[in-house]
Amino acid sequence: MGAPYCGMIEEVLVMLIDDDKEFVTNMTELLKAHNYKVIAVDTTSTIMPMLSEGKQKIDVMILDVHLSNLIFVDLLAQAEA
């Protein structure tokens, strides 16, 4: 097993998407405790305008697995744009 990476890591922005408010709260606290910046949203209708504006570069997306496949494709396409 290799040595852990010890270099400087820039701020990582995580977008957390889930309609379970308790999960979102707990996961947000956990991620922030590990120095991640978190944008938490509970509806996909909130996400699309945020991504299409392109004001923030999302590094990681954590998605609710119960979102439809079409929504996943739309989110990824918007995130890459």
PDB file with SEQRES, HELIX, SHEET and CRYST1 records, atoms N, CA, C and O in Angstrom:
SEQRES   1 A   81  MET GLY ALA PRO TYR CYS GLY MET ILE GLU GLU VAL LEU          
SEQRES   2 A   81  VAL MET LEU ILE ASP ASP ASP LYS GLU PHE VAL THR ASN          
SEQRES   3 A   81  MET THR GLU LEU LEU LYS ALA HIS ASN TYR LYS VAL ILE          
SEQRES   4 A   81  ALA VAL ASP THR THR SER THR ILE MET PRO MET LEU SER          
SEQRES   5 A   81  GLU GLY LYS GLN LYS ILE ASP VAL MET ILE LEU ASP VAL          
SEQRES   6 A   81  HIS LEU SER ASN LEU ILE PHE VAL ASP LEU LEU ALA GLN          
SEQRES   7 A   81  ALA GLU ALA                                                  
HELIX    1 AA1 LYS A   21  ALA A   33  1                                  13    
HELIX    2 AA2 THR A   44  GLU A   53  1                                  10    
HELIX    3 AA3 ASN A   69  GLU A   80  1                                  12    
SHEET    1 AA1 3 LYS A  37  VAL A  41  0                                        
SHEET    2 AA1 3 LEU A  13  ILE A  17  1                                        
SHEET    3 AA1 3 VAL A  60  LEU A  63  1                                        
CRYST1    1.000    1.000    1.000  90.00  90.00  90.00 P 1           1          
ATOM      1  N   MET A   1       0.843  -1.178   0.000  1.00  0.00           N  
ATOM      2  CA  MET A   1       0.000   0.000   0.000  1.00  0.00           C  
ATOM      3  C   MET A   1       0.882   1.231   0.000  1.00  0.00           C  
ATOM      4  O   MET A   1       1.864   1.284   0.740  1.00  0.00           O  
ATOM      5  N   GLY A   2       0.553   2.222  -0.813  1.00  0.00           N  
ATOM      6  CA  GLY A   2       1.351   3.438  -0.920  1.00  0.00           C  
ATOM      7  C   GLY A   2       1.182   4.355   0.274  1.00  0.00           C  
ATOM      8  O   GLY A   2       0.265   4.212   1.083  1.00  0.00           O  
ATOM      9  N   ALA A   3       2.091   5.292   0.351  1.00  0.00           N  
ATOM     10  CA  ALA A   3       2.032   6.286   1.425  1.00  0.00           C  
ATOM     11  C   ALA A   3       0.877   7.247   1.161  1.00  0.00           C  
ATOM     12  O   ALA A   3       0.549   7.518   0.006  1.00  0.00           O  
ATOM     13  N   PRO A   4       0.260   7.764   2.221  1.00  0.00           N  
ATOM     14  CA  PRO A   4      -0.828   8.719   2.020  1.00  0.00           C  
ATOM     15  C   PRO A   4      -0.316  10.009   1.399  1.00  0.00           C  
ATOM     16  O   PRO A   4       0.835  10.394   1.609  1.00  0.00           O  
ATOM     17  N   TYR A   5      -1.163  10.667   0.642  1.00  0.00           N  
ATOM     18  CA  TYR A   5      -0.814  11.931   0.006  1.00  0.00           C  
ATOM     19  C   TYR A   5      -0.769  13.016   1.071  1.00  0.00           C  
ATOM     20  O   TYR A   5      -1.733  13.194   1.815  1.00  0.00           O  
ATOM     21  N   CYS A   6       0.331  13.736   1.149  1.00  0.00           N  
ATOM     22  CA  CYS A   6       0.499  14.751   2.188  1.00  0.00           C  
ATOM     23  C   CYS A   6       0.659  16.156   1.625  1.00  0.00           C  
ATOM     24  O   CYS A   6       0.981  17.079   2.373  1.00  0.00           O  
ATOM     25  N   GLY A   7       0.443  16.342   0.337  1.00  0.00           N  
ATOM     26  CA  GLY A   7       0.593  17.664  -0.263  1.00  0.00           C  
ATOM     27  C   GLY A   7      -0.589  18.563   0.061  1.00  0.00           C  
ATOM     28  O   GLY A   7      -1.572  18.135   0.666  1.00  0.00           O  
ATOM     29  N   MET A   8      -0.470  19.813  -0.353  1.00  0.00           N  
ATOM     30  CA  MET A   8      -1.556  20.762  -0.135  1.00  0.00           C  
ATOM     31  C   MET A   8      -2.714  20.429  -1.067  1.00  0.00           C  
ATOM     32  O   MET A   8      -2.520  20.226  -2.266  1.00  0.00           O  
ATOM     33  N   ILE A   9      -3.882  20.377  -0.524  1.00  0.00           N  
ATOM     34  CA  ILE A   9      -5.081  20.133  -1.310  1.00  0.00           C  
ATOM     35  C   ILE A   9      -5.925  21.392  -1.255  1.00  0.00           C  
ATOM     36  O   ILE A   9      -6.195  21.927  -0.179  1.00  0.00           O  
ATOM     37  N   GLU A  10      -6.335  21.857  -2.414  1.00  0.00           N  
ATOM     38  CA  GLU A  10      -7.205  23.020  -2.451  1.00  0.00           C  
ATOM     39  C   GLU A  10      -8.552  22.658  -1.839  1.00  0.00           C  
ATOM     40  O   GLU A  10      -8.861  21.487  -1.621  1.00  0.00           O  
ATOM     41  N   GLU A  11      -9.328  23.671  -1.575  1.00  0.00           N  
ATOM     42  CA  GLU A  11     -10.661  23.456  -1.036  1.00  0.00           C  
ATOM     43  C   GLU A  11     -11.476  22.589  -1.993  1.00  0.00           C  
ATOM     44  O   GLU A  11     -11.500  22.838  -3.198  1.00  0.00           O  
ATOM     45  N   VAL A  12     -12.137  21.580  -1.455  1.00  0.00           N  
ATOM     46  CA  VAL A  12     -12.957  20.675  -2.252  1.00  0.00           C  
ATOM     47  C   VAL A  12     -14.424  21.011  -1.990  1.00  0.00           C  
ATOM     48  O   VAL A  12     -14.870  21.053  -0.844  1.00  0.00           O  
ATOM     49  N   LEU A  13     -15.164  21.249  -3.073  1.00  0.00           N  
ATOM     50  CA  LEU A  13     -16.579  21.583  -2.959  1.00  0.00           C  
ATOM     51  C   LEU A  13     -17.418  20.350  -3.269  1.00  0.00           C  
ATOM     52  O   LEU A  13     -17.333  19.782  -4.358  1.00  0.00           O  
ATOM     53  N   VAL A  14     -18.224  19.949  -2.302  1.00  0.00           N  
ATOM     54  CA  VAL A  14     -19.088  18.779  -2.428  1.00  0.00           C  
ATOM     55  C   VAL A  14     -20.529  19.249  -2.549  1.00  0.00           C  
ATOM     56  O   VAL A  14     -20.999  20.046  -1.737  1.00  0.00           O  
ATOM     57  N   MET A  15     -21.230  18.754  -3.565  1.00  0.00           N  
ATOM     58  CA  MET A  15     -22.665  19.006  -3.663  1.00  0.00           C  
ATOM     59  C   MET A  15     -23.383  17.755  -3.185  1.00  0.00           C  
ATOM     60  O   MET A  15     -23.185  16.667  -3.727  1.00  0.00           O  
ATOM     61  N   LEU A  16     -24.209  17.914  -2.179  1.00  0.00           N  
ATOM     62  CA  LEU A  16     -24.946  16.817  -1.563  1.00  0.00           C  
ATOM     63  C   LEU A  16     -26.416  16.966  -1.939  1.00  0.00           C  
ATOM     64  O   LEU A  16     -27.034  17.992  -1.659  1.00  0.00           O  
ATOM     65  N   ILE A  17     -26.973  15.932  -2.578  1.00  0.00           N  
ATOM     66  CA  ILE A  17     -28.343  15.999  -3.082  1.00  0.00           C  
ATOM     67  C   ILE A  17     -29.145  14.835  -2.515  1.00  0.00           C  
ATOM     68  O   ILE A  17     -28.921  13.680  -2.879  1.00  0.00           O  
ATOM     69  N   ASP A  18     -30.072  15.146  -1.629  1.00  0.00           N  
ATOM     70  CA  ASP A  18     -30.907  14.107  -1.020  1.00  0.00           C  
ATOM     71  C   ASP A  18     -32.127  14.767  -0.403  1.00  0.00           C  
ATOM     72  O   ASP A  18     -32.035  15.874   0.126  1.00  0.00           O  
ATOM     73  N   ASP A  19     -33.274  14.091  -0.469  1.00  0.00           N  
ATOM     74  CA  ASP A  19     -34.483  14.663   0.120  1.00  0.00           C  
ATOM     75  C   ASP A  19     -34.659  14.277   1.588  1.00  0.00           C  
ATOM     76  O   ASP A  19     -35.605  14.731   2.231  1.00  0.00           O  
ATOM     77  N   ASP A  20     -33.769  13.452   2.124  1.00  0.00           N  
ATOM     78  CA  ASP A  20     -33.802  13.063   3.539  1.00  0.00           C  
ATOM     79  C   ASP A  20     -33.042  14.122   4.345  1.00  0.00           C  
ATOM     80  O   ASP A  20     -31.811  14.128   4.375  1.00  0.00           O  
ATOM     81  N   LYS A  21     -33.784  15.006   4.989  1.00  0.00           N  
ATOM     82  CA  LYS A  21     -33.178  16.147   5.678  1.00  0.00           C  
ATOM     83  C   LYS A  21     -32.226  15.726   6.796  1.00  0.00           C  
ATOM     84  O   LYS A  21     -31.205  16.379   7.014  1.00  0.00           O  
ATOM     85  N   GLU A  22     -32.546  14.650   7.501  1.00  0.00           N  
ATOM     86  CA  GLU A  22     -31.661  14.179   8.573  1.00  0.00           C  
ATOM     87  C   GLU A  22     -30.331  13.691   7.997  1.00  0.00           C  
ATOM     88  O   GLU A  22     -29.269  13.987   8.545  1.00  0.00           O  
ATOM     89  N   PHE A  23     -30.390  12.943   6.892  1.00  0.00           N  
ATOM     90  CA  PHE A  23     -29.170  12.483   6.234  1.00  0.00           C  
ATOM     91  C   PHE A  23     -28.332  13.666   5.768  1.00  0.00           C  
ATOM     92  O   PHE A  23     -27.118  13.692   5.964  1.00  0.00           O  
ATOM     93  N   VAL A  24     -28.988  14.642   5.150  1.00  0.00           N  
ATOM     94  CA  VAL A  24     -28.281  15.823   4.647  1.00  0.00           C  
ATOM     95  C   VAL A  24     -27.595  16.560   5.792  1.00  0.00           C  
ATOM     96  O   VAL A  24     -26.438  16.961   5.669  1.00  0.00           O  
ATOM     97  N   THR A  25     -28.296  16.738   6.890  1.00  0.00           N  
ATOM     98  CA  THR A  25     -27.720  17.429   8.050  1.00  0.00           C  
ATOM     99  C   THR A  25     -26.513  16.680   8.590  1.00  0.00           C  
ATOM    100  O   THR A  25     -25.459  17.275   8.815  1.00  0.00           O  
ATOM    101  N   ASN A  26     -26.661  15.379   8.798  1.00  0.00           N  
ATOM    102  CA  ASN A  26     -25.561  14.576   9.347  1.00  0.00           C  
ATOM    103  C   ASN A  26     -24.367  14.515   8.403  1.00  0.00           C  
ATOM    104  O   ASN A  26     -23.224  14.658   8.837  1.00  0.00           O  
ATOM    105  N   MET A  27     -24.621  14.305   7.125  1.00  0.00           N  
ATOM    106  CA  MET A  27     -23.528  14.213   6.157  1.00  0.00           C  
ATOM    107  C   MET A  27     -22.825  15.558   5.998  1.00  0.00           C  
ATOM    108  O   MET A  27     -21.603  15.609   5.859  1.00  0.00           O  
ATOM    109  N   THR A  28     -23.588  16.638   6.018  1.00  0.00           N  
ATOM    110  CA  THR A  28     -22.996  17.973   5.924  1.00  0.00           C  
ATOM    111  C   THR A  28     -22.059  18.222   7.098  1.00  0.00           C  
ATOM    112  O   THR A  28     -20.945  18.712   6.914  1.00  0.00           O  
ATOM    113  N   GLU A  29     -22.508  17.886   8.304  1.00  0.00           N  
ATOM    114  CA  GLU A  29     -21.665  18.058   9.493  1.00  0.00           C  
ATOM    115  C   GLU A  29     -20.389  17.226   9.387  1.00  0.00           C  
ATOM    116  O   GLU A  29     -19.303  17.702   9.717  1.00  0.00           O  
ATOM    117  N   LEU A  30     -20.522  15.988   8.928  1.00  0.00           N  
ATOM    118  CA  LEU A  30     -19.364  15.103   8.788  1.00  0.00           C  
ATOM    119  C   LEU A  30     -18.366  15.658   7.772  1.00  0.00           C  
ATOM    120  O   LEU A  30     -17.166  15.711   8.041  1.00  0.00           O  
ATOM    121  N   LEU A  31     -18.859  16.066   6.619  1.00  0.00           N  
ATOM    122  CA  LEU A  31     -17.975  16.596   5.580  1.00  0.00           C  
ATOM    123  C   LEU A  31     -17.290  17.886   6.025  1.00  0.00           C  
ATOM    124  O   LEU A  31     -16.095  18.067   5.792  1.00  0.00           O  
ATOM    125  N   LYS A  32     -18.038  18.775   6.659  1.00  0.00           N  
ATOM    126  CA  LYS A  32     -17.452  20.031   7.134  1.00  0.00           C  
ATOM    127  C   LYS A  32     -16.413  19.785   8.219  1.00  0.00           C  
ATOM    128  O   LYS A  32     -15.428  20.517   8.313  1.00  0.00           O  
ATOM    129  N   ALA A  33     -16.625  18.758   9.040  1.00  0.00           N  
ATOM    130  CA  ALA A  33     -15.648  18.409  10.078  1.00  0.00           C  
ATOM    131  C   ALA A  33     -14.320  17.979   9.467  1.00  0.00           C  
ATOM    132  O   ALA A  33     -13.278  18.049  10.119  1.00  0.00           O  
ATOM    133  N   HIS A  34     -14.362  17.530   8.201  1.00  0.00           N  
ATOM    134  CA  HIS A  34     -13.151  17.120   7.488  1.00  0.00           C  
ATOM    135  C   HIS A  34     -12.718  18.176   6.470  1.00  0.00           C  
ATOM    136  O   HIS A  34     -12.010  17.880   5.508  1.00  0.00           O  
ATOM    137  N   ASN A  35     -13.160  19.410   6.703  1.00  0.00           N  
ATOM    138  CA  ASN A  35     -12.744  20.586   5.929  1.00  0.00           C  
ATOM    139  C   ASN A  35     -13.218  20.618   4.475  1.00  0.00           C  
ATOM    140  O   ASN A  35     -12.578  21.243   3.628  1.00  0.00           O  
ATOM    141  N   TYR A  36     -14.329  19.953   4.185  1.00  0.00           N  
ATOM    142  CA  TYR A  36     -14.926  20.068   2.860  1.00  0.00           C  
ATOM    143  C   TYR A  36     -15.920  21.222   2.884  1.00  0.00           C  
ATOM    144  O   TYR A  36     -16.570  21.473   3.899  1.00  0.00           O  
ATOM    145  N   LYS A  37     -16.034  21.917   1.767  1.00  0.00           N  
ATOM    146  CA  LYS A  37     -17.074  22.922   1.611  1.00  0.00           C  
ATOM    147  C   LYS A  37     -18.275  22.185   1.031  1.00  0.00           C  
ATOM    148  O   LYS A  37     -18.121  21.397   0.098  1.00  0.00           O  
ATOM    149  N   VAL A  38     -19.468  22.429   1.569  1.00  0.00           N  
ATOM    150  CA  VAL A  38     -20.643  21.649   1.180  1.00  0.00           C  
ATOM    151  C   VAL A  38     -21.773  22.560   0.711  1.00  0.00           C  
ATOM    152  O   VAL A  38     -22.095  23.563   1.348  1.00  0.00           O  
ATOM    153  N   ILE A  39     -22.361  22.185  -0.414  1.00  0.00           N  
ATOM    154  CA  ILE A  39     -23.629  22.762  -0.851  1.00  0.00           C  
ATOM    155  C   ILE A  39     -24.638  21.625  -0.748  1.00  0.00           C  
ATOM    156  O   ILE A  39     -24.525  20.624  -1.455  1.00  0.00           O  
ATOM    157  N   ALA A  40     -25.615  21.777   0.125  1.00  0.00           N  
ATOM    158  CA  ALA A  40     -26.620  20.734   0.324  1.00  0.00           C  
ATOM    159  C   ALA A  40     -27.955  21.212  -0.227  1.00  0.00           C  
ATOM    160  O   ALA A  40     -28.419  22.307   0.095  1.00  0.00           O  
ATOM    161  N   VAL A  41     -28.562  20.381  -1.056  1.00  0.00           N  
ATOM    162  CA  VAL A  41     -29.877  20.699  -1.614  1.00  0.00           C  
ATOM    163  C   VAL A  41     -30.782  19.488  -1.478  1.00  0.00           C  
ATOM    164  O   VAL A  41     -30.326  18.344  -1.492  1.00  0.00           O  
ATOM    165  N   ASP A  42     -32.079  19.762  -1.346  1.00  0.00           N  
ATOM    166  CA  ASP A  42     -33.006  18.652  -1.150  1.00  0.00           C  
ATOM    167  C   ASP A  42     -33.914  18.398  -2.344  1.00  0.00           C  
ATOM    168  O   ASP A  42     -34.704  17.454  -2.331  1.00  0.00           O  
ATOM    169  N   THR A  43     -33.811  19.219  -3.363  1.00  0.00           N  
ATOM    170  CA  THR A  43     -34.620  18.987  -4.561  1.00  0.00           C  
ATOM    171  C   THR A  43     -33.776  19.207  -5.813  1.00  0.00           C  
ATOM    172  O   THR A  43     -32.890  20.061  -5.840  1.00  0.00           O  
ATOM    173  N   THR A  44     -34.061  18.439  -6.824  1.00  0.00           N  
ATOM    174  CA  THR A  44     -33.305  18.579  -8.068  1.00  0.00           C  
ATOM    175  C   THR A  44     -33.651  19.873  -8.791  1.00  0.00           C  
ATOM    176  O   THR A  44     -32.849  20.366  -9.584  1.00  0.00           O  
ATOM    177  N   SER A  45     -34.826  20.432  -8.533  1.00  0.00           N  
ATOM    178  CA  SER A  45     -35.186  21.689  -9.202  1.00  0.00           C  
ATOM    179  C   SER A  45     -34.295  22.838  -8.738  1.00  0.00           C  
ATOM    180  O   SER A  45     -34.129  23.823  -9.457  1.00  0.00           O  
ATOM    181  N   THR A  46     -33.727  22.718  -7.553  1.00  0.00           N  
ATOM    182  CA  THR A  46     -32.807  23.724  -7.030  1.00  0.00           C  
ATOM    183  C   THR A  46     -31.439  23.600  -7.683  1.00  0.00           C  
ATOM    184  O   THR A  46     -30.728  24.593  -7.835  1.00  0.00           O  
ATOM    185  N   ILE A  47     -31.072  22.393  -8.068  1.00  0.00           N  
ATOM    186  CA  ILE A  47     -29.721  22.105  -8.540  1.00  0.00           C  
ATOM    187  C   ILE A  47     -29.454  22.642  -9.942  1.00  0.00           C  
ATOM    188  O   ILE A  47     -28.419  23.264 -10.184  1.00  0.00           O  
ATOM    189  N   MET A  48     -30.374  22.408 -10.855  1.00  0.00           N  
ATOM    190  CA  MET A  48     -30.139  22.745 -12.259  1.00  0.00           C  
ATOM    191  C   MET A  48     -29.774  24.216 -12.468  1.00  0.00           C  
ATOM    192  O   MET A  48     -28.806  24.498 -13.174  1.00  0.00           O  
ATOM    193  N   PRO A  49     -30.512  25.162 -11.882  1.00  0.00           N  
ATOM    194  CA  PRO A  49     -30.104  26.564 -12.066  1.00  0.00           C  
ATOM    195  C   PRO A  49     -28.710  26.845 -11.501  1.00  0.00           C  
ATOM    196  O   PRO A  49     -27.947  27.613 -12.087  1.00  0.00           O  
ATOM    197  N   MET A  50     -28.378  26.232 -10.377  1.00  0.00           N  
ATOM    198  CA  MET A  50     -27.056  26.437  -9.779  1.00  0.00           C  
ATOM    199  C   MET A  50     -25.960  25.960 -10.721  1.00  0.00           C  
ATOM    200  O   MET A  50     -24.946  26.635 -10.898  1.00  0.00           O  
ATOM    201  N   LEU A  51     -26.169  24.795 -11.323  1.00  0.00           N  
ATOM    202  CA  LEU A  51     -25.158  24.235 -12.218  1.00  0.00           C  
ATOM    203  C   LEU A  51     -25.085  25.006 -13.532  1.00  0.00           C  
ATOM    204  O   LEU A  51     -23.997  25.243 -14.056  1.00  0.00           O  
ATOM    205  N   SER A  52     -26.244  25.397 -14.065  1.00  0.00           N  
ATOM    206  CA  SER A  52     -26.236  26.084 -15.358  1.00  0.00           C  
ATOM    207  C   SER A  52     -25.620  27.476 -15.262  1.00  0.00           C  
ATOM    208  O   SER A  52     -25.077  27.980 -16.245  1.00  0.00           O  
ATOM    209  N   GLU A  53     -25.700  28.104 -14.085  1.00  0.00           N  
ATOM    210  CA  GLU A  53     -25.064  29.413 -13.907  1.00  0.00           C  
ATOM    211  C   GLU A  53     -23.549  29.291 -13.946  1.00  0.00           C  
ATOM    212  O   GLU A  53     -22.854  30.232 -14.331  1.00  0.00           O  
ATOM    213  N   GLY A  54     -23.037  28.128 -13.545  1.00  0.00           N  
ATOM    214  CA  GLY A  54     -21.601  27.877 -13.595  1.00  0.00           C  
ATOM    215  C   GLY A  54     -20.767  28.739 -12.671  1.00  0.00           C  
ATOM    216  O   GLY A  54     -19.578  28.942 -12.917  1.00  0.00           O  
ATOM    217  N   LYS A  55     -21.371  29.246 -11.616  1.00  0.00           N  
ATOM    218  CA  LYS A  55     -20.645  30.125 -10.703  1.00  0.00           C  
ATOM    219  C   LYS A  55     -19.694  29.363  -9.786  1.00  0.00           C  
ATOM    220  O   LYS A  55     -18.716  29.926  -9.294  1.00  0.00           O  
ATOM    221  N   GLN A  56     -19.980  28.083  -9.558  1.00  0.00           N  
ATOM    222  CA  GLN A  56     -19.137  27.305  -8.666  1.00  0.00           C  
ATOM    223  C   GLN A  56     -18.728  26.008  -9.350  1.00  0.00           C  
ATOM    224  O   GLN A  56     -19.532  25.364 -10.025  1.00  0.00           O  
ATOM    225  N   LYS A  57     -17.478  25.640  -9.166  1.00  0.00           N  
ATOM    226  CA  LYS A  57     -16.970  24.383  -9.713  1.00  0.00           C  
ATOM    227  C   LYS A  57     -17.216  23.291  -8.681  1.00  0.00           C  
ATOM    228  O   LYS A  57     -16.630  23.310  -7.598  1.00  0.00           O  
ATOM    229  N   ILE A  58     -18.076  22.345  -9.014  1.00  0.00           N  
ATOM    230  CA  ILE A  58     -18.383  21.239  -8.114  1.00  0.00           C  
ATOM    231  C   ILE A  58     -17.327  20.164  -8.326  1.00  0.00           C  
ATOM    232  O   ILE A  58     -17.119  19.703  -9.449  1.00  0.00           O  
ATOM    233  N   ASP A  59     -16.659  19.764  -7.243  1.00  0.00           N  
ATOM    234  CA  ASP A  59     -15.634  18.727  -7.334  1.00  0.00           C  
ATOM    235  C   ASP A  59     -16.214  17.331  -7.144  1.00  0.00           C  
ATOM    236  O   ASP A  59     -15.789  16.380  -7.798  1.00  0.00           O  
ATOM    237  N   VAL A  60     -17.190  17.215  -6.241  1.00  0.00           N  
ATOM    238  CA  VAL A  60     -17.782  15.913  -5.911  1.00  0.00           C  
ATOM    239  C   VAL A  60     -19.288  16.094  -5.768  1.00  0.00           C  
ATOM    240  O   VAL A  60     -19.753  17.063  -5.169  1.00  0.00           O  
ATOM    241  N   MET A  61     -20.053  15.140  -6.331  1.00  0.00           N  
ATOM    242  CA  MET A  61     -21.504  15.136  -6.128  1.00  0.00           C  
ATOM    243  C   MET A  61     -21.878  13.845  -5.419  1.00  0.00           C  
ATOM    244  O   MET A  61     -21.493  12.755  -5.842  1.00  0.00           O  
ATOM    245  N   ILE A  62     -22.632  13.980  -4.337  1.00  0.00           N  
ATOM    246  CA  ILE A  62     -23.186  12.824  -3.632  1.00  0.00           C  
ATOM    247  C   ILE A  62     -24.688  12.885  -3.866  1.00  0.00           C  
ATOM    248  O   ILE A  62     -25.363  13.812  -3.420  1.00  0.00           O  
ATOM    249  N   LEU A  63     -25.204  11.873  -4.578  1.00  0.00           N  
ATOM    250  CA  LEU A  63     -26.596  11.884  -5.015  1.00  0.00           C  
ATOM    251  C   LEU A  63     -27.402  10.784  -4.351  1.00  0.00           C  
ATOM    252  O   LEU A  63     -26.880   9.711  -4.050  1.00  0.00           O  
ATOM    253  N   ASP A  64     -28.662  11.057  -4.127  1.00  0.00           N  
ATOM    254  CA  ASP A  64     -29.625  10.073  -3.648  1.00  0.00           C  
ATOM    255  C   ASP A  64     -29.806   9.018  -4.746  1.00  0.00           C  
ATOM    256  O   ASP A  64     -30.113   9.364  -5.887  1.00  0.00           O  
ATOM    257  N   VAL A  65     -29.624   7.761  -4.419  1.00  0.00           N  
ATOM    258  CA  VAL A  65     -29.734   6.702  -5.430  1.00  0.00           C  
ATOM    259  C   VAL A  65     -31.160   6.525  -5.931  1.00  0.00           C  
ATOM    260  O   VAL A  65     -31.384   5.835  -6.926  1.00  0.00           O  
ATOM    261  N   HIS A  66     -32.117   7.131  -5.264  1.00  0.00           N  
ATOM    262  CA  HIS A  66     -33.506   6.997  -5.688  1.00  0.00           C  
ATOM    263  C   HIS A  66     -33.920   8.061  -6.705  1.00  0.00           C  
ATOM    264  O   HIS A  66     -35.078   8.105  -7.122  1.00  0.00           O  
ATOM    265  N   LEU A  67     -32.983   8.913  -7.100  1.00  0.00           N  
ATOM    266  CA  LEU A  67     -33.272   9.839  -8.194  1.00  0.00           C  
ATOM    267  C   LEU A  67     -33.374   9.025  -9.479  1.00  0.00           C  
ATOM    268  O   LEU A  67     -32.721   7.990  -9.615  1.00  0.00           O  
ATOM    269  N   SER A  68     -34.175   9.482 -10.400  1.00  0.00           N  
ATOM    270  CA  SER A  68     -34.301   8.727 -11.652  1.00  0.00           C  
ATOM    271  C   SER A  68     -33.004   8.815 -12.458  1.00  0.00           C  
ATOM    272  O   SER A  68     -32.229   9.758 -12.300  1.00  0.00           O  
ATOM    273  N   ASN A  69     -32.777   7.826 -13.319  1.00  0.00           N  
ATOM    274  CA  ASN A  69     -31.574   7.808 -14.163  1.00  0.00           C  
ATOM    275  C   ASN A  69     -31.495   9.037 -15.058  1.00  0.00           C  
ATOM    276  O   ASN A  69     -30.402   9.543 -15.314  1.00  0.00           O  
ATOM    277  N   LEU A  70     -32.627   9.520 -15.534  1.00  0.00           N  
ATOM    278  CA  LEU A  70     -32.646  10.695 -16.397  1.00  0.00           C  
ATOM    279  C   LEU A  70     -32.106  11.906 -15.646  1.00  0.00           C  
ATOM    280  O   LEU A  70     -31.368  12.713 -16.212  1.00  0.00           O  
ATOM    281  N   ILE A  71     -32.470  12.034 -14.383  1.00  0.00           N  
ATOM    282  CA  ILE A  71     -31.978  13.154 -13.581  1.00  0.00           C  
ATOM    283  C   ILE A  71     -30.469  13.047 -13.409  1.00  0.00           C  
ATOM    284  O   ILE A  71     -29.768  14.057 -13.476  1.00  0.00           O  
ATOM    285  N   PHE A  72     -29.956  11.828 -13.188  1.00  0.00           N  
ATOM    286  CA  PHE A  72     -28.506  11.638 -13.075  1.00  0.00           C  
ATOM    287  C   PHE A  72     -27.801  12.146 -14.327  1.00  0.00           C  
ATOM    288  O   PHE A  72     -26.814  12.876 -14.239  1.00  0.00           O  
ATOM    289  N   VAL A  73     -28.309  11.760 -15.484  1.00  0.00           N  
ATOM    290  CA  VAL A  73     -27.696  12.153 -16.755  1.00  0.00           C  
ATOM    291  C   VAL A  73     -27.735  13.669 -16.912  1.00  0.00           C  
ATOM    292  O   VAL A  73     -26.740  14.281 -17.302  1.00  0.00           O  
ATOM    293  N   ASP A  74     -28.873  14.272 -16.612  1.00  0.00           N  
ATOM    294  CA  ASP A  74     -28.993  15.734 -16.709  1.00  0.00           C  
ATOM    295  C   ASP A  74     -28.027  16.438 -15.764  1.00  0.00           C  
ATOM    296  O   ASP A  74     -27.390  17.421 -16.141  1.00  0.00           O  
ATOM    297  N   LEU A  75     -27.917  15.936 -14.534  1.00  0.00           N  
ATOM    298  CA  LEU A  75     -27.013  16.543 -13.555  1.00  0.00           C  
ATOM    299  C   LEU A  75     -25.568  16.467 -14.010  1.00  0.00           C  
ATOM    300  O   LEU A  75     -24.831  17.450 -13.933  1.00  0.00           O  
ATOM    301  N   LEU A  76     -25.169  15.302 -14.482  1.00  0.00           N  
ATOM    302  CA  LEU A  76     -23.786  15.138 -14.930  1.00  0.00           C  
ATOM    303  C   LEU A  76     -23.485  16.017 -16.142  1.00  0.00           C  
ATOM    304  O   LEU A  76     -22.406  16.603 -16.236  1.00  0.00           O  
ATOM    305  N   ALA A  77     -24.429  16.107 -17.059  1.00  0.00           N  
ATOM    306  CA  ALA A  77     -24.227  16.956 -18.238  1.00  0.00           C  
ATOM    307  C   ALA A  77     -24.075  18.417 -17.834  1.00  0.00           C  
ATOM    308  O   ALA A  77     -23.213  19.121 -18.360  1.00  0.00           O  
ATOM    309  N   GLN A  78     -24.901  18.872 -16.909  1.00  0.00           N  
ATOM    310  CA  GLN A  78     -24.811  20.259 -16.443  1.00  0.00           C  
ATOM    311  C   GLN A  78     -23.515  20.500 -15.682  1.00  0.00           C  
ATOM    312  O   GLN A  78     -22.892  21.552 -15.825  1.00  0.00           O  
ATOM    313  N   ALA A  79     -23.108  19.522 -14.871  1.00  0.00           N  
ATOM    314  CA  ALA A  79     -21.897  19.673 -14.060  1.00  0.00           C  
ATOM    315  C   ALA A  79     -20.655  19.759 -14.937  1.00  0.00           C  
ATOM    316  O   ALA A  79     -19.706  20.466 -14.598  1.00  0.00           O  
ATOM    317  N   GLU A  80     -20.651  19.043 -16.062  1.00  0.00           N  
ATOM    318  CA  GLU A  80     -19.496  19.050 -16.958  1.00  0.00           C  
ATOM    319  C   GLU A  80     -19.423  20.319 -17.790  1.00  0.00           C  
ATOM    320  O   GLU A  80     -18.345  20.704 -18.243  1.00  0.00           O  
ATOM    321  N   ALA A  81     -20.558  20.971 -17.993  1.00  0.00           N  
ATOM    322  CA  ALA A  81     -20.605  22.164 -18.855  1.00  0.00           C  
ATOM    323  C   ALA A  81     -19.855  23.336 -18.252  1.00  0.00           C  
ATOM    324  O   ALA A  81     -19.801  24.410 -18.852  1.00  0.00           O  
TER     325      ALA A  81                                                      
END                                                                             
